[in-house]
């Protein structure tokens, strides 16, 4: 399952808040539970992130919402990634860190770096130009998301080198939006729309420029910590594996059935989960909680249908479980949800 760092999602919600749109309003409009972020841990699914983006874009009604979000993000918000880059020797090695650790921020896109000889200023000869390219991993990314990433990367590069005029050209795949002068004022470079890719072009000589924050000891320490985080992400914990199996299962599920799919006994699975201070019942309960919130958004499903889909033998058992999860009954939750969607 593709996931996104909660740090990036909180940046999105902070940008919405700066425009007067509350976190609660965004979560509600996206059809997500109010406590979605608090129960998500360090990561949230990419699919839920996309729902949050669409909701924030819709509620803000700002044609440059993503661009404004990217400008507002502070590199220090990204903690380990930011300081791993800052302690690098050169801009080139800092960009290498982006390429290596980009998944710690999001599985939603991928960066690549290319070099070419090009004429940017037609009054001058061709020079070697580097292009930092960003490609979404999903087809339904909006231009807001692209703008946020590109603007944030420029903010990072300026933070690393300590000056503003660095970019030669900005290429964007989407068509021209309102406020072209705002784009150009921020990037201090020509902004070209409807291009083949989303990229930042800069003189390749910048790659060799030494960073003022370079510290070999800090660089080694930060990289070791980032490597550890990346390893955990690429090698999911037993909890993440069980969660993935639950997502792929039907209502007729049990600890032993999940364990069998994972090529182990039910006892072994329970022991491994206990080592992570969890249990199958706890994960199954959390899974049914989150799935119930999704089903209740579908007004064509009756509460009896939902109880059956979740594997509850009786409606009353489902009602008691839901009230324990949310503090209200499923019917009350659905009423509040539908009311919030009809409000302007």
VOKE-185795 format. One record per residue (C-alpha): residue in three letters; z, x, y. Coordinates in steps of 0.2 Angstrom, whole numbers. Each point is the difference from the previous one (the first is absolute). Example, Ala and Ser with C-alpha at 12.3 -4.5 7.8 and 13.67 -1.06 7.14 Angstrom:
! residues 2
<r residuo="ALA" c3="39" c1="62" c2="-22"/>
<r residuo="SER" c3="-3" c1="6" c2="17"/>
END
This chain:
! residues 344
<r residuo="UNK" c3="0" c1="0" c2="0"/>
<r residuo="UNK" c3="-5" c1="7" c2="17"/>
<r residuo="UNK" c3="15" c1="1" c2="12"/>
<r residuo="UNK" c3="4" c1="4" c2="18"/>
<r residuo="UNK" c3="15" c1="9" c2="8"/>
<r residuo="UNK" c3="12" c1="-12" c2="8"/>
<r residuo="UNK" c3="0" c1="12" c2="15"/>
<r residuo="UNK" c3="-18" c1="-5" c2="4"/>
<r residuo="UNK" c3="3" c1="-18" c2="-3"/>
<r residuo="UNK" c3="15" c1="1" c2="12"/>
<r residuo="UNK" c3="-12" c1="8" c2="13"/>
<r residuo="UNK" c3="-11" c1="-15" c2="-2"/>
<r residuo="UNK" c3="15" c1="-12" c2="3"/>
<r residuo="UNK" c3="6" c1="10" c2="15"/>
<r residuo="UNK" c3="-17" c1="-1" c2="8"/>
<r residuo="UNK" c3="0" c1="-19" c2="-2"/>
<r residuo="UNK" c3="18" c1="-1" c2="7"/>
<r residuo="UNK" c3="-6" c1="10" c2="15"/>
<r residuo="UNK" c3="-12" c1="-15" c2="3"/>
<r residuo="UNK" c3="13" c1="-13" c2="-2"/>
<r residuo="UNK" c3="-3" c1="-4" c2="-18"/>
<r residuo="UNK" c3="16" c1="1" c2="-11"/>
<r residuo="UNK" c3="1" c1="8" c2="-17"/>
<r residuo="UNK" c3="6" c1="-17" c2="-7"/>
<r residuo="UNK" c3="-16" c1="-8" c2="8"/>
<r residuo="UNK" c3="-12" c1="13" c2="-8"/>
<r residuo="UNK" c3="9" c1="-1" c2="-17"/>
<r residuo="UNK" c3="0" c1="-19" c2="0"/>
<r residuo="UNK" c3="-18" c1="-1" c2="5"/>
<r residuo="UNK" c3="-5" c1="12" c2="-14"/>
<r residuo="UNK" c3="9" c1="-11" c2="-12"/>
<r residuo="UNK" c3="13" c1="13" c2="-4"/>
<r residuo="UNK" c3="19" c1="-2" c2="-2"/>
<r residuo="UNK" c3="11" c1="5" c2="14"/>
<r residuo="UNK" c3="8" c1="14" c2="-10"/>
<r residuo="UNK" c3="-17" c1="7" c2="-7"/>
<r residuo="UNK" c3="2" c1="17" c2="8"/>
<r residuo="UNK" c3="19" c1="2" c2="-4"/>
<r residuo="UNK" c3="-4" c1="-3" c2="-19"/>
<r residuo="UNK" c3="-16" c1="10" c2="0"/>
<r residuo="UNK" c3="9" c1="17" c2="1"/>
<r residuo="UNK" c3="-10" c1="14" c2="7"/>
<r residuo="UNK" c3="-17" c1="-8" c2="-5"/>
<r residuo="UNK" c3="-9" c1="-17" c2="2"/>
<r residuo="UNK" c3="-15" c1="-6" c2="-9"/>
<r residuo="UNK" c3="-17" c1="3" c2="9"/>
<r residuo="UNK" c3="-4" c1="-18" c2="-3"/>
<r residuo="UNK" c3="16" c1="-6" c2="9"/>
<r residuo="UNK" c3="-4" c1="13" c2="14"/>
<r residuo="UNK" c3="-17" c1="-8" c2="2"/>
<r residuo="UNK" c3="8" c1="-17" c2="2"/>
<r residuo="UNK" c3="11" c1="7" c2="13"/>
<r residuo="UNK" c3="-14" c1="8" c2="10"/>
<r residuo="UNK" c3="-10" c1="-17" c2="0"/>
<r residuo="UNK" c3="16" c1="-9" c2="6"/>
<r residuo="UNK" c3="4" c1="13" c2="14"/>
<r residuo="UNK" c3="-18" c1="0" c2="6"/>
<r residuo="UNK" c3="-1" c1="-19" c2="0"/>
<r residuo="UNK" c3="17" c1="-3" c2="9"/>
<r residuo="UNK" c3="-3" c1="14" c2="13"/>
<r residuo="UNK" c3="-18" c1="-6" c2="4"/>
<r residuo="UNK" c3="-3" c1="18" c2="7"/>
<r residuo="UNK" c3="-17" c1="6" c2="-3"/>
<r residuo="UNK" c3="7" c1="18" c2="1"/>
<r residuo="UNK" c3="15" c1="-3" c2="-10"/>
<r residuo="UNK" c3="-3" c1="14" c2="-13"/>
<r residuo="UNK" c3="-5" c1="12" c2="14"/>
<r residuo="UNK" c3="16" c1="-4" c2="10"/>
<r residuo="UNK" c3="10" c1="2" c2="-16"/>
<r residuo="UNK" c3="-7" c1="17" c2="-4"/>
<r residuo="UNK" c3="3" c1="6" c2="18"/>
<r residuo="UNK" c3="18" c1="-6" c2="-1"/>
<r residuo="UNK" c3="5" c1="9" c2="-16"/>
<r residuo="UNK" c3="11" c1="16" c2="2"/>
<r residuo="UNK" c3="-3" c1="14" c2="-13"/>
<r residuo="UNK" c3="18" c1="2" c2="-2"/>
<r residuo="UNK" c3="1" c1="-18" c2="-8"/>
<r residuo="UNK" c3="-9" c1="8" c2="-15"/>
<r residuo="UNK" c3="14" c1="12" c2="-3"/>
<r residuo="UNK" c3="-4" c1="12" c2="-14"/>
<r residuo="UNK" c3="-19" c1="-1" c2="2"/>
<r residuo="UNK" c3="1" c1="3" c2="18"/>
<r residuo="UNK" c3="12" c1="15" c2="-2"/>
<r residuo="UNK" c3="-10" c1="7" c2="-14"/>
<r residuo="UNK" c3="-16" c1="0" c2="11"/>
<r residuo="UNK" c3="10" c1="7" c2="15"/>
<r residuo="UNK" c3="7" c1="15" c2="-9"/>
<r residuo="UNK" c3="-18" c1="5" c2="-7"/>
<r residuo="UNK" c3="-7" c1="16" c2="6"/>
<r residuo="UNK" c3="-17" c1="-7" c2="8"/>
<r residuo="UNK" c3="-8" c1="-17" c2="3"/>
<r residuo="UNK" c3="-11" c1="3" c2="-15"/>
<r residuo="UNK" c3="15" c1="2" c2="-11"/>
<r residuo="UNK" c3="8" c1="-16" c2="8"/>
<r residuo="UNK" c3="-15" c1="-10" c2="-4"/>
<r residuo="UNK" c3="0" c1="7" c2="-18"/>
<r residuo="UNK" c3="17" c1="-8" c2="-1"/>
<r residuo="UNK" c3="-7" c1="-17" c2="6"/>
<r residuo="UNK" c3="-13" c1="1" c2="-14"/>
<r residuo="UNK" c3="13" c1="5" c2="-13"/>
<r residuo="UNK" c3="14" c1="-12" c2="5"/>
<r residuo="UNK" c3="-10" c1="-15" c2="7"/>
<r residuo="UNK" c3="6" c1="-11" c2="-14"/>
<r residuo="UNK" c3="18" c1="2" c2="5"/>
<r residuo="UNK" c3="-5" c1="-11" c2="15"/>
<r residuo="UNK" c3="-12" c1="-12" c2="-8"/>
<r residuo="UNK" c3="-12" c1="-3" c2="-15"/>
<r residuo="UNK" c3="-11" c1="-10" c2="12"/>
<r residuo="UNK" c3="-11" c1="14" c2="6"/>
<r residuo="UNK" c3="-5" c1="18" c2="-3"/>
<r residuo="UNK" c3="-4" c1="14" c2="12"/>
<r residuo="UNK" c3="-13" c1="14" c2="-3"/>
<r residuo="UNK" c3="-5" c1="15" c2="11"/>
<r residuo="UNK" c3="-18" c1="6" c2="2"/>
<r residuo="UNK" c3="-9" c1="13" c2="11"/>
<r residuo="UNK" c3="-17" c1="0" c2="7"/>
<r residuo="UNK" c3="-10" c1="8" c2="14"/>
<r residuo="UNK" c3="-4" c1="-13" c2="13"/>
<r residuo="UNK" c3="-4" c1="-2" c2="19"/>
<r residuo="UNK" c3="13" c1="-11" c2="8"/>
<r residuo="UNK" c3="-3" c1="5" c2="18"/>
<r residuo="UNK" c3="-19" c1="0" c2="1"/>
<r residuo="UNK" c3="0" c1="13" c2="14"/>
<r residuo="UNK" c3="7" c1="12" c2="-12"/>
<r residuo="UNK" c3="-5" c1="9" c2="-17"/>
<r residuo="UNK" c3="6" c1="-7" c2="-17"/>
<r residuo="UNK" c3="18" c1="5" c2="-5"/>
<r residuo="UNK" c3="9" c1="-2" c2="-16"/>
<r residuo="UNK" c3="9" c1="-17" c2="1"/>
<r residuo="UNK" c3="13" c1="-6" c2="-12"/>
<r residuo="UNK" c3="1" c1="-19" c2="-4"/>
<r residuo="UNK" c3="16" c1="-8" c2="-6"/>
<r residuo="UNK" c3="-6" c1="-15" c2="-9"/>
<r residuo="UNK" c3="10" c1="-16" c2="-5"/>
<r residuo="UNK" c3="-5" c1="-12" c2="-13"/>
<r residuo="UNK" c3="9" c1="-15" c2="-6"/>
<r residuo="UNK" c3="3" c1="-3" c2="-18"/>
<r residuo="UNK" c3="-2" c1="-19" c2="2"/>
<r residuo="UNK" c3="-15" c1="-10" c2="6"/>
<r residuo="UNK" c3="10" c1="-12" c2="10"/>
<r residuo="UNK" c3="8" c1="12" c2="13"/>
<r residuo="UNK" c3="-2" c1="-7" c2="18"/>
<r residuo="UNK" c3="-6" c1="11" c2="15"/>
<r residuo="UNK" c3="18" c1="-1" c2="6"/>
<r residuo="UNK" c3="6" c1="10" c2="-15"/>
<r residuo="UNK" c3="-13" c1="13" c2="3"/>
<r residuo="UNK" c3="4" c1="1" c2="18"/>
<r residuo="UNK" c3="18" c1="2" c2="-4"/>
<r residuo="UNK" c3="-3" c1="15" c2="-12"/>
<r residuo="UNK" c3="-12" c1="9" c2="12"/>
<r residuo="UNK" c3="11" c1="-2" c2="15"/>
<r residuo="UNK" c3="15" c1="6" c2="-9"/>
<r residuo="UNK" c3="-8" c1="15" c2="-7"/>
<r residuo="UNK" c3="-6" c1="5" c2="18"/>
<r residuo="UNK" c3="18" c1="-2" c2="5"/>
<r residuo="UNK" c3="6" c1="12" c2="-14"/>
<r residuo="UNK" c3="-13" c1="13" c2="4"/>
<r residuo="UNK" c3="5" c1="0" c2="18"/>
<r residuo="UNK" c3="19" c1="1" c2="-5"/>
<r residuo="UNK" c3="-4" c1="15" c2="-11"/>
<r residuo="UNK" c3="-10" c1="10" c2="13"/>
<r residuo="UNK" c3="9" c1="-6" c2="16"/>
<r residuo="UNK" c3="-16" c1="-5" c2="10"/>
<r residuo="UNK" c3="-11" c1="-15" c2="1"/>
<r residuo="UNK" c3="-18" c1="5" c2="2"/>
<r residuo="UNK" c3="-5" c1="4" c2="-18"/>
<r residuo="UNK" c3="-12" c1="-13" c2="-7"/>
<r residuo="UNK" c3="-19" c1="2" c2="3"/>
<r residuo="UNK" c3="-5" c1="-17" c2="-6"/>
<r residuo="UNK" c3="8" c1="-15" c2="-9"/>
<r residuo="UNK" c3="-11" c1="-9" c2="-12"/>
<r residuo="UNK" c3="4" c1="-18" c2="-6"/>
<r residuo="UNK" c3="-9" c1="-11" c2="-12"/>
<r residuo="UNK" c3="5" c1="-16" c2="8"/>
<r residuo="UNK" c3="-10" c1="-8" c2="15"/>
<r residuo="UNK" c3="6" c1="2" c2="18"/>
<r residuo="UNK" c3="16" c1="-9" c2="4"/>
<r residuo="UNK" c3="7" c1="-5" c2="17"/>
<r residuo="UNK" c3="7" c1="14" c2="11"/>
<r residuo="UNK" c3="-12" c1="14" c2="-3"/>
<r residuo="UNK" c3="7" c1="9" c2="15"/>
<r residuo="UNK" c3="17" c1="0" c2="-9"/>
<r residuo="UNK" c3="-6" c1="8" c2="-15"/>
<r residuo="UNK" c3="-9" c1="14" c2="10"/>
<r residuo="UNK" c3="15" c1="2" c2="12"/>
<r residuo="UNK" c3="11" c1="3" c2="-15"/>
<r residuo="UNK" c3="-11" c1="11" c2="-11"/>
<r residuo="UNK" c3="-7" c1="9" c2="16"/>
<r residuo="UNK" c3="-17" c1="1" c2="-10"/>
<r residuo="UNK" c3="-15" c1="-11" c2="-3"/>
<r residuo="UNK" c3="4" c1="-14" c2="-12"/>
<r residuo="UNK" c3="-15" c1="-5" c2="-11"/>
<r residuo="UNK" c3="0" c1="-17" c2="-9"/>
<r residuo="UNK" c3="-10" c1="-6" c2="-16"/>
<r residuo="UNK" c3="0" c1="18" c2="-7"/>
<r residuo="UNK" c3="-2" c1="5" c2="-18"/>
<r residuo="UNK" c3="18" c1="4" c2="-1"/>
<r residuo="UNK" c3="17" c1="0" c2="9"/>
<r residuo="UNK" c3="3" c1="18" c2="5"/>
<r residuo="UNK" c3="7" c1="12" c2="13"/>
<r residuo="UNK" c3="-12" c1="14" c2="5"/>
<r residuo="UNK" c3="8" c1="16" c2="7"/>
<r residuo="UNK" c3="-5" c1="18" c2="2"/>
<r residuo="UNK" c3="3" c1="9" c2="-16"/>
<r residuo="UNK" c3="9" c1="15" c2="9"/>
<r residuo="UNK" c3="15" c1="-12" c2="3"/>
<r residuo="UNK" c3="3" c1="1" c2="-19"/>
<r residuo="UNK" c3="5" c1="19" c2="2"/>
<r residuo="UNK" c3="12" c1="-4" c2="15"/>
<r residuo="UNK" c3="18" c1="5" c2="-3"/>
<r residuo="UNK" c3="13" c1="-14" c2="1"/>
<r residuo="UNK" c3="14" c1="3" c2="12"/>
<r residuo="UNK" c3="12" c1="-8" c2="-13"/>
<r residuo="UNK" c3="-4" c1="12" c2="-14"/>
<r residuo="UNK" c3="14" c1="5" c2="-11"/>
<r residuo="UNK" c3="-4" c1="7" c2="-17"/>
<r residuo="UNK" c3="18" c1="-4" c2="-7"/>
<r residuo="UNK" c3="-1" c1="-18" c2="7"/>
<r residuo="UNK" c3="-18" c1="-2" c2="-6"/>
<r residuo="UNK" c3="5" c1="5" c2="-18"/>
<r residuo="UNK" c3="15" c1="-11" c2="0"/>
<r residuo="UNK" c3="-9" c1="-15" c2="7"/>
<r residuo="UNK" c3="-15" c1="2" c2="-12"/>
<r residuo="UNK" c3="12" c1="1" c2="-15"/>
<r residuo="UNK" c3="8" c1="-16" c2="5"/>
<r residuo="UNK" c3="-17" c1="-8" c2="3"/>
<r residuo="UNK" c3="-6" c1="6" c2="-17"/>
<r residuo="UNK" c3="15" c1="-8" c2="-8"/>
<r residuo="UNK" c3="-4" c1="-17" c2="9"/>
<r residuo="UNK" c3="-18" c1="1" c2="-5"/>
<r residuo="UNK" c3="5" c1="4" c2="-18"/>
<r residuo="UNK" c3="11" c1="-16" c2="-1"/>
<r residuo="UNK" c3="-14" c1="-10" c2="7"/>
<r residuo="UNK" c3="-13" c1="6" c2="-12"/>
<r residuo="UNK" c3="11" c1="-1" c2="-15"/>
<r residuo="UNK" c3="8" c1="-17" c2="2"/>
<r residuo="UNK" c3="18" c1="-2" c2="-5"/>
<r residuo="UNK" c3="5" c1="-11" c2="-15"/>
<r residuo="UNK" c3="5" c1="-14" c2="12"/>
<r residuo="UNK" c3="-18" c1="1" c2="8"/>
<r residuo="UNK" c3="-8" c1="-1" c2="-17"/>
<r residuo="UNK" c3="10" c1="-15" c2="-5"/>
<r residuo="UNK" c3="-4" c1="-9" c2="16"/>
<r residuo="UNK" c3="-19" c1="4" c2="-3"/>
<r residuo="UNK" c3="2" c1="-7" c2="-18"/>
<r residuo="UNK" c3="8" c1="-16" c2="7"/>
<r residuo="UNK" c3="-13" c1="-3" c2="13"/>
<r residuo="UNK" c3="-13" c1="1" c2="-14"/>
<r residuo="UNK" c3="9" c1="-12" c2="-12"/>
<r residuo="UNK" c3="1" c1="-19" c2="-2"/>
<r residuo="UNK" c3="16" c1="-10" c2="0"/>
<r residuo="UNK" c3="3" c1="3" c2="-18"/>
<r residuo="UNK" c3="8" c1="17" c2="3"/>
<r residuo="UNK" c3="15" c1="9" c2="-7"/>
<r residuo="UNK" c3="8" c1="17" c2="0"/>
<r residuo="UNK" c3="-6" c1="4" c2="-17"/>
<r residuo="UNK" c3="-18" c1="-6" c2="4"/>
<r residuo="UNK" c3="-1" c1="11" c2="15"/>
<r residuo="UNK" c3="8" c1="15" c2="-9"/>
<r residuo="UNK" c3="-14" c1="-2" c2="-14"/>
<r residuo="UNK" c3="-13" c1="1" c2="13"/>
<r residuo="UNK" c3="8" c1="16" c2="6"/>
<r residuo="UNK" c3="0" c1="7" c2="-17"/>
<r residuo="UNK" c3="19" c1="0" c2="-2"/>
<r residuo="UNK" c3="14" c1="-10" c2="-7"/>
<r residuo="UNK" c3="10" c1="-13" c2="10"/>
<r residuo="UNK" c3="15" c1="11" c2="-2"/>
<r residuo="UNK" c3="-9" c1="15" c2="7"/>
<r residuo="UNK" c3="-6" c1="-9" c2="15"/>
<r residuo="UNK" c3="17" c1="-7" c2="4"/>
<r residuo="UNK" c3="7" c1="17" c2="-1"/>
<r residuo="UNK" c3="-13" c1="8" c2="11"/>
<r residuo="UNK" c3="3" c1="-14" c2="13"/>
<r residuo="UNK" c3="19" c1="3" c2="-1"/>
<r residuo="UNK" c3="-3" c1="18" c2="5"/>
<r residuo="UNK" c3="-9" c1="-7" c2="15"/>
<r residuo="UNK" c3="15" c1="-11" c2="4"/>
<r residuo="UNK" c3="-11" c1="-16" c2="-4"/>
<r residuo="UNK" c3="-3" c1="-12" c2="-15"/>
<r residuo="UNK" c3="-14" c1="-10" c2="-7"/>
<r residuo="UNK" c3="9" c1="-16" c2="5"/>
<r residuo="UNK" c3="2" c1="6" c2="18"/>
<r residuo="UNK" c3="-19" c1="4" c2="2"/>
<r residuo="UNK" c3="-5" c1="-16" c2="-9"/>
<r residuo="UNK" c3="11" c1="-10" c2="12"/>
<r residuo="UNK" c3="-8" c1="9" c2="15"/>
<r residuo="UNK" c3="-17" c1="-2" c2="-7"/>
<r residuo="UNK" c3="3" c1="-19" c2="-1"/>
<r residuo="UNK" c3="7" c1="-1" c2="17"/>
<r residuo="UNK" c3="-15" c1="8" c2="8"/>
<r residuo="UNK" c3="-12" c1="-10" c2="-10"/>
<r residuo="UNK" c3="9" c1="-16" c2="4"/>
<r residuo="UNK" c3="-3" c1="3" c2="19"/>
<r residuo="UNK" c3="-18" c1="3" c2="-4"/>
<r residuo="UNK" c3="-2" c1="-16" c2="-10"/>
<r residuo="UNK" c3="9" c1="-11" c2="13"/>
<r residuo="UNK" c3="-14" c1="4" c2="13"/>
<r residuo="UNK" c3="-12" c1="-10" c2="-11"/>
<r residuo="UNK" c3="3" c1="-18" c2="4"/>
<r residuo="UNK" c3="-10" c1="-5" c2="-15"/>
<r residuo="UNK" c3="13" c1="6" c2="-12"/>
<r residuo="UNK" c3="14" c1="-11" c2="-3"/>
<r residuo="UNK" c3="18" c1="7" c2="-2"/>
<r residuo="UNK" c3="-1" c1="-4" c2="-18"/>
<r residuo="UNK" c3="-16" c1="10" c2="-2"/>
<r residuo="UNK" c3="8" c1="14" c2="9"/>
<r residuo="UNK" c3="15" c1="0" c2="-11"/>
<r residuo="UNK" c3="-11" c1="0" c2="-16"/>
<r residuo="UNK" c3="-11" c1="14" c2="7"/>
<r residuo="UNK" c3="16" c1="10" c2="3"/>
<r residuo="UNK" c3="6" c1="-3" c2="-18"/>
<r residuo="UNK" c3="15" c1="-11" c2="4"/>
<r residuo="UNK" c3="3" c1="-13" c2="-14"/>
<r residuo="UNK" c3="7" c1="-13" c2="12"/>
<r residuo="UNK" c3="-2" c1="-4" c2="19"/>
<r residuo="UNK" c3="18" c1="1" c2="3"/>
<r residuo="UNK" c3="1" c1="18" c2="-6"/>
<r residuo="UNK" c3="-14" c1="5" c2="12"/>
<r residuo="UNK" c3="9" c1="-10" c2="14"/>
<r residuo="UNK" c3="16" c1="9" c2="-3"/>
<r residuo="UNK" c3="-8" c1="17" c2="-1"/>
<r residuo="UNK" c3="-10" c1="-3" c2="16"/>
<r residuo="UNK" c3="15" c1="-5" c2="10"/>
<r residuo="UNK" c3="9" c1="16" c2="-6"/>
<r residuo="UNK" c3="-15" c1="10" c2="6"/>
<r residuo="UNK" c3="-4" c1="-9" c2="17"/>
<r residuo="UNK" c3="16" c1="-10" c2="4"/>
<r residuo="UNK" c3="-11" c1="-16" c2="0"/>
<r residuo="UNK" c3="-9" c1="-11" c2="-13"/>
<r residuo="UNK" c3="-18" c1="3" c2="-4"/>
<r residuo="UNK" c3="-5" c1="-17" c2="9"/>
<r residuo="UNK" c3="10" c1="5" c2="16"/>
<r residuo="UNK" c3="-9" c1="17" c2="0"/>
<r residuo="UNK" c3="-17" c1="-8" c2="-2"/>
<r residuo="UNK" c3="4" c1="-12" c2="14"/>
<r residuo="UNK" c3="5" c1="14" c2="12"/>
<r residuo="UNK" c3="-16" c1="10" c2="-5"/>
<r residuo="UNK" c3="-12" c1="-14" c2="3"/>
<r residuo="UNK" c3="8" c1="-4" c2="16"/>
<r residuo="UNK" c3="-2" c1="18" c2="7"/>
<r residuo="UNK" c3="-18" c1="0" c2="-5"/>
<r residuo="UNK" c3="-4" c1="-16" c2="10"/>
<r residuo="UNK" c3="8" c1="6" c2="16"/>
<r residuo="UNK" c3="-12" c1="8" c2="13"/>
END
